[in-house]
Every structure is written in C-alpha cells, then in structure tokens.
C-alpha cells in the first residue's frame, strides 16, 4: 500500500466499524484522512471496493486465528462444531464481518465478495484442512470410500449455504448451519457399530 492508500484504508475501517457500511460515505472517510474527496478514487473505484478489501482482510485474519486454535486431535465432529461456532462468534463480534448478516446490505456484500474473489483469500483454510481430512481417513475416523477432495467439496457446499440466508430466514440461519454441520459430519464419520455388524454377517 502507498502511504495515502494506507491512511484511507485505516480511516475507512475505523468509520465502517463505528457507523456500518450503509451509513458511511466517501466524503466522511476522506475528511478524517485529511485529503480531498477526489483523491479517494485514485485508489478505490467506490466505497464498496474499499469495504470489501477491509472485509476480506478481516475474514482471512479470523479464519487464521480459528485454524490456529483448533485441536485437530479431537474427534472430527467436535473439530467442525468448534470451527463453526468460533467462526459465527468471530463474525458477530467483529463490526466489519457482522455486516454480512445485515439485512439491509448483505446482498450487496455477497455480490462484492464473489467479484473480489473473497473465497480465494481463504484458500489456506482448504489447503490445511484437506490434509486433516486425509489424516482422519487414515485413522479410520472418517469415511475413506469418499475422496478427501470430495469431502472438501461437501464442506464448501455447506459454507456456500451462507449466501442463501435470506431464503432460509435470518432468524433460523445460525442454528440451521449448526445442524447441517452436525448431520454432515455424522454422515461422513465411520459408524463403528455398523462396521461391526457387517463383519458379523
């Protein structure tokens, strides 16, 4: 970042945190930055672009903190539940990330997230987790008749449900995600009793 862009970014982040995406405007950001409003457009095409850059940075930081905090030796279902819980909690506590669930603006933010390749910013999560899935498979904790890549695709589908929260209903959404994660993990884990029954037959 150039020095000016850095100042604009930090001023924007501070105001977005205080006032939210909808109630923040470019003139206010630039006033706090001590620059002419027109200077903003030398670095960002719109308020939306600045917000999404900040959002993607905050989202990546959250995911890195969560990944570092997880006990990967725990049972898979517990790891996934903890990850989902910490992600939801982290998004609710961060005023930037919390805008993802703001009924007034989330559709605009989802569009910006796709256009700015926000998912690619957290590819490290995929790369780390696919190895964890393979480890679970080798230890007999997760089904090995499904490839690790397919299991990651199932996880990705679960995450993408996030962009349909309005259809699901915002009041139900967090718990729906929790249940879906639980049901998905139970389906992917080895059922020892079933395996023993098969061996007896």
C-alpha positions as CSV (number, residue, x, y, z in Angstrom):
1,X,0.0,0.0,0.0
2,X,1.1,3.6,-0.6
3,X,1.1,5.9,2.4
4,X,-2.1,7.6,1.2
5,X,-3.9,4.4,0.5
6,X,-2.9,3.1,3.9
7,X,-4.4,6.2,5.5
8,X,-7.6,5.9,3.5
9,X,-7.9,2.2,4.4
10,X,-7.4,2.8,8.1
11,X,-9.8,5.7,8.2
12,X,-12.4,3.7,6.3
13,X,-12.0,0.7,8.6
14,X,-12.5,2.9,11.7
15,X,-15.6,4.6,10.3
16,X,-17.1,1.4,9.0
17,X,-16.6,-0.1,12.4
18,X,-18.4,2.8,14.1
19,X,-21.2,3.5,11.6
20,X,-21.6,0.4,9.4
21,X,-21.4,0.1,5.7
22,X,-24.6,1.8,4.8
23,X,-24.2,4.9,6.9
24,X,-20.6,5.6,5.9
25,X,-19.7,7.8,2.9
26,X,-16.6,8.6,1.0
27,X,-16.6,12.3,1.9
28,X,-16.6,11.3,5.6
29,X,-13.7,8.9,5.2
30,X,-11.6,11.5,3.3
31,X,-12.4,14.2,5.8
32,X,-10.9,12.0,8.5
33,X,-8.0,11.1,6.2
34,X,-7.3,14.8,5.7
35,X,-7.5,14.5,1.9
36,X,-9.7,15.8,-0.9
37,X,-12.7,13.6,-1.7
38,X,-11.5,13.1,-5.3
39,X,-8.2,11.5,-4.0
40,X,-10.2,8.5,-2.9
41,X,-10.9,7.5,-6.5
42,X,-7.2,7.3,-7.3
43,X,-7.1,4.2,-5.1
44,X,-10.7,2.8,-5.0
45,X,-13.5,2.8,-7.6
46,X,-16.1,3.0,-4.9
47,X,-16.9,2.7,-1.2
48,X,-17.9,-0.9,-1.9
49,X,-14.4,-1.7,-3.1
50,X,-12.8,-0.3,0.0
51,X,-15.2,-2.1,2.3
52,X,-14.7,-5.4,0.5
53,X,-10.9,-5.1,0.8
54,X,-11.2,-4.5,4.5
55,X,-13.8,-7.3,4.8
56,X,-11.6,-9.8,3.1
57,X,-8.6,-8.9,5.2
58,X,-10.7,-9.3,8.4
59,X,-12.2,-12.5,7.2
60,X,-8.8,-14.0,6.5
61,X,-7.5,-12.9,9.9
62,X,-10.4,-14.6,11.6
63,X,-10.0,-17.9,9.7
64,X,-6.3,-17.9,10.5
65,X,-7.0,-17.4,14.2
66,X,-9.6,-20.2,14.2
67,X,-7.3,-22.6,12.4
68,X,-4.5,-22.0,14.9
69,X,-6.8,-22.5,17.8
70,X,-8.3,-25.9,16.8
71,X,-7.3,-29.1,18.4
72,X,-7.0,-31.3,15.3
73,X,-6.5,-34.4,17.5
74,X,-10.1,-34.2,18.8
75,X,-12.9,-36.1,17.1
76,X,-13.8,-34.7,13.7
77,X,-17.4,-33.8,14.7
78,X,-16.1,-31.8,17.7
79,X,-13.5,-30.0,15.5
80,X,-16.1,-29.0,12.9
81,X,-18.6,-27.8,15.6
82,X,-15.9,-25.8,17.3
83,X,-14.8,-24.3,14.0
84,X,-18.4,-23.3,13.0
85,X,-19.1,-21.9,16.5
86,X,-15.9,-19.8,16.5
87,X,-16.5,-18.5,13.0
88,X,-20.0,-17.4,13.9
89,X,-18.9,-15.9,17.1
90,X,-16.0,-14.1,15.5
91,X,-18.2,-12.7,12.7
92,X,-20.8,-11.5,15.3
93,X,-18.1,-9.8,17.4
94,X,-16.3,-8.0,14.5
95,X,-18.4,-5.0,13.4
96,X,-16.9,-5.3,9.8
97,X,-17.7,-9.0,9.5
98,X,-21.1,-8.6,11.2
99,X,-22.3,-6.6,8.2
100,X,-22.5,-10.0,6.4
101,X,-25.7,-10.6,8.4
102,X,-27.1,-7.1,8.0
103,X,-30.5,-7.5,6.2
104,X,-30.1,-4.0,4.5
105,X,-26.7,-4.7,2.9
106,X,-25.8,-8.4,2.8
107,X,-26.9,-8.9,-0.9
108,X,-24.5,-6.1,-2.0
109,X,-21.7,-7.6,0.1
110,X,-22.3,-11.1,-1.2
111,X,-22.0,-9.8,-4.8
112,X,-18.8,-7.9,-3.9
113,X,-17.4,-11.0,-2.2
114,X,-17.8,-13.0,-5.3
115,X,-16.5,-10.3,-7.6
116,X,-13.4,-9.7,-5.4
117,X,-12.6,-13.4,-5.2
118,X,-13.1,-13.3,-1.4
119,X,-13.1,-17.1,-1.2
120,X,-9.6,-17.3,-2.7
121,X,-8.3,-15.2,0.2
122,X,-9.0,-18.1,2.5
123,X,-7.6,-20.9,0.3
124,X,-5.1,-21.6,3.0
125,X,-8.0,-23.0,5.1
126,X,-8.8,-25.5,2.3
127,X,-5.1,-26.5,1.9
128,X,-4.7,-27.1,5.6
129,X,-8.0,-28.9,6.1
130,X,-7.7,-31.3,3.2
131,X,-4.6,-32.8,4.9
132,X,-6.5,-33.0,8.2
133,X,-9.3,-34.9,6.3
134,X,-6.8,-37.4,4.9
135,X,-5.3,-37.9,8.4
136,X,-8.8,-38.6,9.7
137,X,-9.4,-41.1,6.9
138,X,-6.1,-42.9,7.6
139,X,-7.0,-43.1,11.3
140,X,-10.4,-44.6,10.4
141,X,-12.3,-41.6,11.8
142,X,-13.8,-40.6,8.5
143,X,-15.2,-42.5,5.5
144,X,-12.4,-43.5,3.1
145,X,-14.8,-44.5,0.3
146,X,-15.2,-40.8,-0.4
147,X,-12.1,-38.9,-1.6
148,X,-10.7,-36.1,0.6
149,X,-11.3,-33.7,-2.2
150,X,-15.0,-34.7,-2.4
151,X,-15.3,-34.3,1.3
152,X,-13.9,-30.8,1.0
153,X,-16.4,-30.1,-1.8
154,X,-19.2,-31.1,0.6
155,X,-17.7,-28.7,3.2
156,X,-17.6,-26.0,0.6
157,X,-21.3,-26.6,-0.3
158,X,-22.1,-26.3,3.4
159,X,-20.2,-22.9,3.6
160,X,-22.0,-21.7,0.4
161,X,-25.3,-22.1,2.1
162,X,-24.3,-18.9,3.8
163,X,-25.2,-17.0,0.7
164,X,-28.8,-18.2,1.0
165,X,-29.5,-17.0,4.5
166,X,-32.4,-14.8,3.4
167,X,-34.3,-17.7,1.8
168,X,-33.6,-19.8,4.9
169,X,-34.6,-17.0,7.2
170,X,-32.1,-14.9,9.1
171,X,-33.7,-15.8,12.4
172,X,-33.2,-19.5,11.8
173,X,-29.9,-19.4,9.9
174,X,-27.2,-19.8,12.6
175,X,-28.9,-22.9,14.1
176,X,-29.7,-24.3,10.6
177,X,-25.9,-24.1,9.8
178,X,-25.1,-25.8,13.1
179,X,-27.5,-28.7,12.5
180,X,-26.3,-29.1,8.9
181,X,-22.7,-29.3,10.0
182,X,-23.6,-31.9,12.7
183,X,-25.6,-34.0,10.2
184,X,-23.0,-33.7,7.5
185,X,-20.2,-34.8,9.9
186,X,-22.2,-37.7,11.3
187,X,-22.7,-38.9,7.7
188,X,-19.0,-38.6,6.9
189,X,-17.8,-40.3,10.1
190,X,-17.2,-44.1,10.4
191,X,-20.1,-45.8,12.2
192,X,-18.2,-48.4,14.2
193,X,-21.4,-50.3,15.1
194,X,-22.4,-50.6,11.5
195,X,-19.0,-51.9,10.6
196,X,-19.0,-54.5,13.3
197,X,-22.5,-55.6,12.3
198,X,-21.3,-56.1,8.7
199,X,-18.3,-58.2,9.9
200,X,-20.6,-60.4,12.0
201,X,-22.8,-61.1,8.9
